[in-house]
Amino acid sequence: MKNKQIKFLKNAYKKEENAKVRERILMIIYTNQKETLRDVAERLNCDHKLVFYWKMRYKKEGLKGLNEDETTGIAIVKRAIEE
């Protein structure tokens, strides 16, 4: 990852209000600074599979991919309960 992209991510981190999205941005920054998935996971106290998931989602969708949408995770469960 180029320095320009890392600067972009650091700026997005500073502006982001959602703590979960901020953590995901850190995942991308750290993995692109050549830290292993396991090292990043340990640093952020989460599972390495989660780091991999968000790294791939960022690669596919960019910064907007780090936000949860209505078709992922808990949103599906909540919608199913409400119906």
Buried (B, 14 or more C-beta within 10 A) or exposed (E): EEEEEBEEBEEBBEEBEEEEBBBBBBBBBBBBEEBEBEBBBEEBEBEBEBBBEBBEBBEEEEBEBBBBEEEEEEEEEEEEEEE
